């Protein structure tokens, strides 16, 4: 796959971002916590340990050779010059290790969208931005685009059933076709008590087996799965749609394509420095 890249985070990940990393990993992405890479270098790389001890004194190195991060932190945190010296030592090694892991994998970048089929802003994203994301990133193999359901039931009562309809269509290899129909023709079913019948009609127009589709929809086969997506989104702090995670970074609302493009460049460029620079085509 072209455009190999990572889902990677720097800084404290004791937030919802760690959950996003797990979610991305479940979707086949390579996940790298840059902080953990630093810790691995300080704990296990003799060359790095020696260089840090020479730069900041033998007191930062334990008897077993590992760097005492608390002692090192006491020297560099709050002193911009000392922190700069440490970064000059660490950053090339961190980039090299990330580069090694990226080069060894074909895992794609994962963009996760939490969506509500009855949401007008989700529809606007579908019409105005999604096609260009698909053309520039998905069809070129740079991004795996993952849909997750986040029906706002208090204001969009038909949204959960619409999400189930897309999944039922997926059983007949037509998830995207139903996804597109639900947004393209949102006005035909939104607010209708017989929305389920409309969805069955869509299935027929798409050439699906209407009886199987209707049985799936009426049985509630995917009710729990849709709720699980919603619960996961709530756990990540989402409270509106559309909501996106790209490289662990949150993007809220129906933004222009330029916002996604800028976020992609900002998130990935640093990981492609040095020998990987020619592989970065964002």
C-alpha positions in Angstrom: 0.0 0.0 0.0 1.3 3.4 -0.9 1.6 6.3 1.6 2.5 4.1 4.6 2.1 6.2 7.8 1.2 5.9 11.4 -1.3 6.7 14.1 1.1 8.3 16.6 0.8 10.5 19.7 3.2 12.6 21.6 2.7 14.0 25.1 0.5 12.7 27.8 -2.0 10.1 26.5 -3.8 9.5 29.7 -6.9 10.9 28.0 -9.3 9.8 25.3 -6.4 9.7 22.8 -5.2 6.4 24.2 -8.6 5.0 23.4 -8.4 6.4 19.9 -5.1 4.6 19.5 -6.6 1.3 20.5 -9.6 2.0 18.2 -7.2 2.7 15.3 -5.2 -0.4 16.0 -8.3 -2.5 15.9 -8.9 -1.1 12.4 -5.5 -2.2 11.2 -3.4 1.0 11.8 0.1 1.0 13.1 0.0 2.8 16.4 3.1 4.4 18.0 3.3 6.3 21.2 6.3 8.5 20.8 6.6 9.0 24.6 7.0 5.2 24.9 9.7 5.2 22.3 11.6 7.8 24.3 11.2 5.6 27.5 12.5 2.6 25.6 15.6 4.5 24.4 16.3 5.8 27.9 15.8 2.3 29.4 17.4 0.1 26.9 19.7 1.9 24.4 23.2 1.9 25.7 24.4 4.5 23.2 21.6 6.9 24.2 22.2 6.2 27.9 25.8 7.1 27.5 25.2 10.2 25.5 22.6 11.5 28.0 24.9 10.8 31.0 27.8 12.6 29.3 25.5 15.6 28.5 23.8 15.9 31.9 26.2 14.2 34.4 26.5 10.7 35.8 23.8 11.4 38.4 21.1 10.8 35.8 22.2 7.2 35.2 21.3 4.4 37.5 23.5 1.6 38.5 21.8 -0.7 36.0 22.6 1.7 33.2 19.1 3.0 32.7 18.4 6.8 32.8 16.7 8.1 35.9 13.9 10.0 34.3 13.0 11.9 37.5 16.6 13.1 37.9 16.8 14.0 34.3 13.5 15.8 34.5 14.7 17.9 37.4 17.5 19.2 35.2 15.7 19.9 31.9 12.2 20.9 32.9 12.0 24.6 33.4 15.3 25.2 31.7 14.7 25.8 27.9 18.4 25.5 27.1 18.8 22.1 28.8 15.5 20.9 27.4 16.8 21.9 23.9 20.0 19.9 24.5 18.0 16.8 25.5 15.7 17.2 22.5 18.7 17.4 20.2 19.9 14.0 21.5 16.5 12.3 21.5 14.6 13.5 18.4 16.9 12.0 15.8 16.8 8.7 17.5 13.0 8.8 18.0 12.5 9.7 14.3 14.8 6.9 13.3 12.9 4.3 15.4 9.5 5.6 14.1 10.9 5.5 10.6 12.0 1.9 11.1 8.6 0.8 12.3 6.8 2.7 9.5 9.1 1.2 6.9 8.4 -2.3 8.2 4.6 -2.1 8.0 1.9 -1.7 5.4 -0.6 -0.5 7.9 -2.7 2.4 6.6 -3.6 5.7 8.1 -7.0 5.5 9.7 -9.6 8.2 9.6 -12.6 7.5 11.9 -15.9 9.3 11.4 -18.6 9.2 13.9 -21.8 10.0 12.0 -25.6 10.4 12.3 -27.5 9.7 9.1 -30.2 12.2 10.0 -27.8 15.0 10.8 -27.8 17.8 8.3 -24.1 18.6 9.0 -23.1 15.0 8.4 -25.0 15.3 5.1 -23.1 18.4 4.2 -19.8 16.7 4.9 -20.9 13.8 2.7 -21.8 16.2 -0.2 -19.0 18.8 0.1 -16.0 17.1 1.6 -16.2 13.3 1.6 -15.9 12.8 -2.2 -12.5 14.7 -2.2 -11.2 12.8 0.8 -12.1 9.5 -1.0 -10.5 10.7 -4.3 -7.3 12.1 -2.8 -6.7 9.7 0.2 -8.8 6.6 0.2 -8.7 5.6 -3.5 -4.9 6.3 -3.5 -4.4 3.9 -0.6 -3.2 6.5 1.9 -6.2 6.3 4.2 -8.6 3.7 5.5 -11.9 5.5 6.2 -13.9 4.0 9.0 -17.5 4.8 9.7 -18.9 4.6 13.2 -22.4 5.3 14.3 -23.4 8.1 16.6 -27.1 8.6 16.3 -28.3 11.6 18.3 -31.6 10.0 19.2 -32.9 13.0 21.2 -33.2 15.1 18.0 -32.9 12.5 15.3 -35.2 9.6 16.2 -34.9 7.8 12.9 -31.1 7.9 12.9 -30.6 4.6 14.8 -32.7 2.7 12.3 -30.9 4.3 9.4 -27.6 3.2 10.9 -29.0 -0.4 11.2 -30.2 -0.1 7.6 -26.7 0.6 6.4 -25.4 -2.4 8.3 -28.1 -4.6 6.9 -27.2 -3.5 3.4 -23.6 -4.3 4.3 -24.6 -7.9 4.8 -25.2 -7.9 1.0 -22.0 -6.0 0.3 -23.8 -2.7 -0.2 -22.9 -0.7 2.9 -21.5 2.2 0.9 -24.4 2.2 -1.5 -26.9 2.4 1.3 -24.7 5.0 3.1 -24.8 7.2 0.0 -28.6 6.7 -0.5 -29.4 7.6 3.1 -27.5 10.9 2.8 -28.5 11.6 -0.8 -32.2 11.1 0.0 -32.2 12.2 3.6 -35.3 14.4 3.0 -37.3 11.4 1.9 -37.1 9.5 5.2 -36.1 12.0 7.9 -39.0 12.6 10.3 -41.2 9.8 8.9 -42.7 7.2 11.1 -42.5 4.7 8.2 -38.7 5.3 7.7 -38.1 1.5 7.8 -40.3 1.0 4.8 -38.5 3.7 2.9 -35.2 2.0 3.7 -36.6 -1.3 2.3 -37.5 0.6 -0.8 -33.9 1.9 -1.1 -32.7 -1.7 -0.7 -34.9 -2.8 -3.6 -33.6 0.1 -5.8 -30.1 -1.0 -5.0 -30.8 -4.5 -6.2 -30.6 -6.1 -2.8 -32.8 -8.9 -1.6 -35.6 -6.9 0.0 -36.9 -9.8 2.1 -33.5 -10.5 3.7 -32.9 -6.8 4.2 -36.3 -6.3 5.8 -35.8 -9.3 8.1 -32.5 -7.9 9.2 -34.0 -4.5 9.9 -37.1 -5.7 11.7 -35.2 -8.2 13.8 -33.0 -5.5 15.3 -29.9 -7.6 14.4 -27.6 -4.5 14.6 -29.3 -2.5 17.3 -26.7 -3.5 19.9 -23.8 -2.8 17.5 -25.1 0.7 16.8 -25.5 1.3 20.5 -22.0 0.1 21.1 -20.6 2.6 18.6 -22.6 5.3 20.3 -21.3 4.3 23.8 -17.8 4.3 22.5 -18.1 7.7 21.1 -19.6 9.1 24.3 -16.6 7.5 26.1 -14.3 9.5 23.8 -16.1 12.8 24.7 -18.1 13.2 21.5 -21.3 15.1 21.8 -22.1 16.1 18.3 -21.7 15.0 14.7 -19.9 14.7 12.4 -16.9 14.0 14.6 -13.5 12.7 13.2 -10.2 11.4 14.5 -7.3 11.6 12.2 -4.0 10.4 13.5 -5.5 10.6 17.0 -6.4 14.3 16.5 -10.0 15.4 16.9 -11.8 17.3 14.2 -15.3 18.5 14.9 -18.0 19.4 12.5 -18.5 19.6 8.8 -15.2 21.2 8.0 -13.8 22.0 4.6 -11.4 19.7 2.8 -8.6 22.1 3.5 -9.0 21.5 7.2 -8.5 17.7 6.8 -5.6 18.2 4.4 -3.9 20.5 6.8 -4.5 18.2 9.7 -3.0 15.3 7.7 0.1 17.2 6.8 0.7 18.5 10.3 0.2 15.1 11.8 2.3 13.1 9.4 5.1 15.3 8.1 7.3 15.0 11.2 7.3 11.2 10.9 8.6 11.3 7.4 11.7 13.4 7.9 15.1 12.1 6.8 15.1 8.9 4.8 11.3 8.7 4.6 10.9 12.2 3.2 10.5 10.9 -0.4 7.7 8.6 0.7 5.5 11.4 2.1 3.0 12.7 -0.5 0.5 14.4 1.7 
